[in-house]
Amino acid sequence: MNAFMVVCTFKPGTVMGEVFAVAAEEQSKVQSLQEASRLGAVRLSLARGTVFLEVFAEDSSAAEETVHELPMAKWWNLDPYPLAGPPA
């Protein structure tokens, strides 16, 4: 498995009330993906309208597929970045 940081930005015109309405469903799915070792850290910057997701997948396409399992993903533009450990 490879590690990715998927930067998720809210699409223009997103109604945050609709986003917050699925928060419980989102939290449940996050927990399920974390238990399956497909999702790590989840960080949110409301001020910047950005979500940062640590995703474990074979490639960036599979990382995006994992993110699309989240209920809130329909409101996001995704930008996956492959991660590497620090140099030796």
LUMSE-424067 format. One record per residue (C-alpha): residue number from 1; x, y, z. Coordinates in nm, 4 decimals, padded with zeros to 6 digits. Example, Ala and Ser with C-alpha at 12.3 -4.5 7.8 and 13.67 -1.06 7.14 Angstrom:
<pts>
+-----+----------+----------+----------+
!   i !        X !        Y !        Z !
+-----+----------+----------+----------+
!   1 !  01.2300 ! -00.4500 !  00.7800 !
!   2 !  01.3670 ! -00.1060 !  00.7140 !
+-----+----------+----------+----------+
</pts>
This chain:
<pts>
+-----+----------+----------+----------+
!   i !        X !        Y !        Z !
+-----+----------+----------+----------+
!   1 !  00.0000 !  00.0000 !  00.0000 !
!   2 !  00.1054 !  00.3540 ! -00.0712 !
!   3 !  00.0187 !  00.6630 !  00.1292 !
!   4 ! -00.1552 !  00.9666 ! -00.0197 !
!   5 ! -00.2690 !  01.3013 !  00.1108 !
!   6 ! -00.5924 !  01.3840 ! -00.0668 !
!   7 ! -00.6695 !  01.7540 ! -00.0484 !
!   8 ! -01.0453 !  01.8037 ! -00.0786 !
!   9 ! -01.1814 !  02.1505 ! -00.1471 !
!  10 ! -01.5496 !  02.2337 ! -00.1390 !
!  11 ! -01.7017 !  02.2979 ! -00.4795 !
!  12 ! -01.8336 !  02.6504 ! -00.5398 !
!  13 ! -02.1962 !  02.6862 ! -00.4329 !
!  14 ! -02.1814 !  02.4127 ! -00.1705 !
!  15 ! -02.4520 !  02.4605 !  00.0924 !
!  16 ! -02.2775 !  02.3809 !  00.4187 !
!  17 ! -02.6080 !  02.2993 !  00.5890 !
!  18 ! -02.6437 !  02.0054 !  00.3490 !
!  19 ! -02.2871 !  01.8980 !  00.4254 !
!  20 ! -02.3390 !  01.9091 !  00.8024 !
!  21 ! -02.6641 !  01.7123 !  00.7637 !
!  22 ! -02.4620 !  01.4022 !  00.6683 !
!  23 ! -02.1972 !  01.4463 !  00.9421 !
!  24 ! -02.3034 !  01.1392 !  01.1436 !
!  25 ! -02.3038 !  00.9221 !  00.8306 !
!  26 ! -01.9624 !  01.0653 !  00.7360 !
!  27 ! -01.8156 !  00.9874 !  01.0796 !
!  28 ! -01.9433 !  00.6309 !  01.0611 !
!  29 ! -01.7897 !  00.5762 !  00.7169 !
!  30 ! -01.4601 !  00.7338 !  00.8269 !
!  31 ! -01.4447 !  00.4922 !  01.1197 !
!  32 ! -01.5182 !  00.1967 !  00.8920 !
!  33 ! -01.2438 !  00.2974 !  00.6453 !
!  34 ! -00.9972 !  00.3547 !  00.9306 !
!  35 ! -01.0729 !  00.0106 !  01.0726 !
!  36 ! -01.0021 ! -00.1340 !  00.7259 !
!  37 ! -00.6651 !  00.0543 !  00.7232 !
!  38 ! -00.7678 !  00.2471 !  00.4110 !
!  39 ! -00.7958 !  00.5871 !  00.5786 !
!  40 ! -00.5705 !  00.7484 !  00.8362 !
!  41 ! -00.5798 !  01.1047 !  00.9617 !
!  42 ! -00.8658 !  01.3385 !  00.8773 !
!  43 ! -00.8072 !  01.7111 !  00.9182 !
!  44 ! -01.0441 !  01.9959 !  00.8401 !
!  45 ! -00.9833 !  02.3659 !  00.7821 !
!  46 ! -01.3285 !  02.5278 !  00.7787 !
!  47 ! -01.1690 !  02.8687 !  00.7334 !
!  48 ! -01.0140 !  02.7494 !  00.4066 !
!  49 ! -01.2971 !  02.5136 !  00.3019 !
!  50 ! -01.0503 !  02.2272 !  00.2810 !
!  51 ! -01.0362 !  01.8708 !  00.4106 !
!  52 ! -00.7087 !  01.6763 !  00.4284 !
!  53 ! -00.7359 !  01.2973 !  00.4141 !
!  54 ! -00.4542 !  01.0479 !  00.4629 !
!  55 ! -00.5442 !  00.7561 !  00.2361 !
!  56 ! -00.3723 !  00.4191 !  00.1891 !
!  57 ! -00.4143 !  00.2699 ! -00.1583 !
!  58 ! -00.2282 !  00.1091 ! -00.4471 !
!  59 ! -00.2363 !  00.4239 ! -00.6627 !
!  60 ! -00.3917 !  00.7699 ! -00.6794 !
!  61 ! -00.6950 !  00.6388 ! -00.8665 !
!  62 ! -00.7673 !  00.3896 ! -00.5876 !
!  63 ! -00.7109 !  00.6648 ! -00.3301 !
!  64 ! -00.9763 !  00.8766 ! -00.5025 !
!  65 ! -01.2124 !  00.5772 ! -00.5118 !
!  66 ! -01.1737 !  00.5439 ! -00.1356 !
!  67 ! -01.2534 !  00.9119 ! -00.0837 !
!  68 ! -01.5610 !  00.8816 ! -00.3061 !
!  69 ! -01.7016 !  00.6297 ! -00.0562 !
!  70 ! -01.7444 !  00.9160 !  00.1898 !
!  71 ! -02.0874 !  01.0836 !  00.1876 !
!  72 ! -01.9379 !  01.4341 !  00.1770 !
!  73 ! -01.7199 !  01.3586 ! -00.1267 !
!  74 ! -01.9930 !  01.4701 ! -00.3662 !
!  75 ! -01.9230 !  01.8282 ! -00.2535 !
!  76 ! -01.5444 !  01.8062 ! -00.2993 !
!  77 ! -01.2878 !  01.8575 ! -00.5705 !
!  78 ! -01.0049 !  01.6086 ! -00.5064 !
!  79 ! -00.6310 !  01.6562 ! -00.5461 !
!  80 ! -00.4309 !  01.3460 ! -00.4426 !
!  81 ! -00.0628 !  01.3757 ! -00.3525 !
!  82 !  00.1585 !  01.0669 ! -00.3155 !
!  83 !  00.3500 !  01.0709 !  00.0125 !
!  84 !  00.7003 !  00.9455 !  00.0838 !
!  85 !  00.8892 !  00.9038 !  00.4061 !
!  86 !  01.1697 !  01.1402 !  00.4958 !
!  87 !  01.5009 !  01.0763 !  00.3211 !
!  88 !  01.7478 !  00.8589 !  00.5075 !
+-----+----------+----------+----------+
</pts>
